[in-house]
Amino acid sequence: MAMDFNPFGWNQRPVYLSVTGVITQMQMMSANGSGYGGCTQMITVEDEEGRATNFFVNGNTYVVNFETLYESMPVTVFYSGNQPAPLIYPPQFVAAVVAPKVEGEMVTVAYFNNVLLAADQSLKLNLSNATEVVTRNNQTFYGNPGGNTLVVLYSATTRSVPPQTTPDKVIVLCGQ
């Protein structure tokens, strides 16, 4: 079995960090000089401690269940921990995944290996016939989703190490 750890950083697995809070502001980014075109929004998410973080939401951002975002919506925003970020306040990142908060539902975004263990060993997936496995454009994914970055929607985990879950839905972010 291949290891997911490489001490030299070559072919480093993607690492996703997250911010959970409420969208407090949304604004379209203009095409004139911003470099983002007219298809990018900037959302500000404020966490429970009142800390604000700005996220650029663009055509590459996956929004769980294709929900329309709005101010006052509770969300978790995942962004790449591998990408450089400017040292400004509030911090700004490009959103990889936006997950609107759903009561009783947990969301994880991570690279999972071929045995469906997260690269950071934070979660092990046990797929069942009831688990919906789809691509980012909601088409059925055939085969083993391992070896990809996955968005995992689930409601409970075991207390084992690593925690295990039988997810409700898995979205395969092919190529990320």
C-alpha positions in Angstrom: 0.0 0.0 0.0 1.4 3.4 -1.0 2.0 5.9 1.7 0.3 9.4 1.6 3.2 11.0 3.4 6.2 12.4 1.6 8.9 14.0 3.8 10.2 16.1 0.9 6.8 17.6 0.0 6.8 16.3 -3.6 3.3 15.6 -4.9 2.0 16.9 -1.6 -1.6 16.0 -0.9 -4.0 18.9 -0.7 -4.8 20.1 2.7 -8.1 21.9 3.4 -8.7 24.3 6.3 -12.1 25.7 7.2 -13.9 28.6 8.7 -17.4 28.2 10.2 -19.7 31.1 10.8 -22.3 33.3 9.2 -22.1 35.2 5.9 -22.2 38.9 6.9 -21.5 40.5 3.5 -21.5 39.6 -0.1 -20.3 41.7 -3.0 -19.6 41.1 -6.7 -16.0 41.7 -7.9 -15.8 44.0 -10.8 -14.1 43.1 -14.1 -12.1 46.4 -14.2 -8.7 45.7 -13.0 -9.5 43.2 -10.2 -8.4 40.2 -12.2 -11.5 38.3 -11.2 -13.9 39.1 -14.0 -17.6 39.4 -13.3 -18.1 35.8 -12.2 -16.6 36.2 -8.7 -18.2 37.2 -5.5 -16.4 38.1 -2.2 -18.2 36.8 0.9 -17.3 37.8 4.4 -17.8 35.0 7.0 -17.8 36.0 10.7 -17.1 33.2 13.2 -18.5 32.8 16.8 -15.6 35.0 18.2 -16.5 37.8 15.7 -13.4 37.2 13.5 -14.1 38.0 9.9 -12.6 36.2 6.9 -13.1 37.1 3.2 -13.5 34.4 0.6 -13.6 34.7 -3.1 -16.3 32.4 -4.5 -15.8 31.8 -8.2 -16.7 29.3 -10.9 -14.3 26.7 -9.5 -15.9 26.8 -6.0 -18.1 23.9 -5.2 -21.3 24.9 -3.3 -22.8 21.9 -1.6 -26.2 21.0 -3.0 -25.9 24.0 -5.3 -27.5 26.3 -2.7 -27.8 30.0 -3.4 -25.7 31.9 -0.8 -27.2 34.8 1.1 -26.2 37.2 3.9 -27.0 35.7 7.4 -26.6 32.1 6.0 -24.6 29.9 8.4 -21.8 28.1 6.4 -18.5 26.3 6.6 -16.0 27.4 4.0 -13.1 25.2 3.0 -10.0 26.6 1.4 -6.7 25.2 0.3 -4.0 25.2 3.1 -1.4 24.7 0.4 -1.9 28.0 -1.4 -0.2 31.2 -0.4 -2.3 33.9 1.2 -1.7 37.6 1.6 -0.9 38.8 5.1 -3.8 41.2 5.4 -6.7 41.7 7.7 -9.3 40.4 7.4 -7.6 37.4 5.8 -8.6 36.5 2.2 -8.7 33.1 0.6 -10.2 31.5 -2.5 -13.0 29.2 -1.4 -12.7 25.6 -2.6 -16.0 24.4 -1.1 -18.9 26.3 0.6 -21.1 24.1 2.8 -24.4 25.7 4.0 -25.1 24.5 7.6 -27.7 21.8 7.8 -28.9 20.6 11.2 -27.5 17.2 12.0 -25.1 17.1 9.0 -21.3 17.3 9.2 -19.1 18.0 6.2 -15.4 17.1 5.6 -13.3 18.0 2.7 -10.1 16.1 2.3 -7.9 13.9 0.1 -8.9 10.2 0.7 -6.6 7.4 -0.4 -7.6 4.1 -2.1 -8.9 2.6 1.2 -10.9 5.8 1.9 -8.8 7.0 4.7 -8.3 10.8 4.9 -4.7 11.9 4.3 -4.5 13.4 7.8 -6.1 10.2 9.1 -9.0 12.2 10.6 -11.8 10.1 9.0 -12.3 6.6 7.5 -15.2 6.1 5.1 -17.3 2.9 4.9 -19.5 3.2 1.8 -22.8 1.4 1.7 -25.3 0.8 -1.1 -27.2 3.8 0.4 -24.2 6.2 0.0 -24.7 8.5 -3.0 -21.4 9.0 -4.8 -21.4 11.8 -7.4 -19.1 14.1 -9.3 -19.1 17.9 -8.8 -21.8 18.3 -11.5 -24.1 15.7 -9.7 -23.5 12.8 -12.1 -23.1 9.3 -10.7 -19.5 8.4 -10.0 -18.7 4.8 -10.8 -15.8 2.9 -9.1 -13.7 3.7 -6.1 -13.7 7.4 -5.2 -10.4 6.9 -3.3 -7.4 8.7 -4.7 -9.4 12.0 -5.0 -10.3 15.0 -2.9 -13.8 14.3 -1.6 -16.6 16.3 0.0 -18.2 14.0 2.5 -21.6 14.6 4.0 -22.4 12.5 7.1 -24.4 12.5 10.3 -22.4 10.4 12.8 -19.0 8.8 13.4 -17.6 6.0 15.6 -15.4 6.9 18.6 -12.6 4.8 17.1 -9.2 6.1 16.0 -9.6 7.2 13.3 -13.3 7.9 13.5 -15.3 6.0 10.9 -18.5 6.9 9.2 -20.9 5.6 6.6 -21.6 8.8 4.7 -24.9 9.9 3.2 -23.3 11.5 0.2 -19.8 11.8 -1.3 -18.9 14.4 -3.9 -15.7 13.5 -5.9 -13.8 16.6 -6.8 -11.9 15.1 -9.7 -8.5 16.7 -10.4 -8.3 18.6 -7.1 
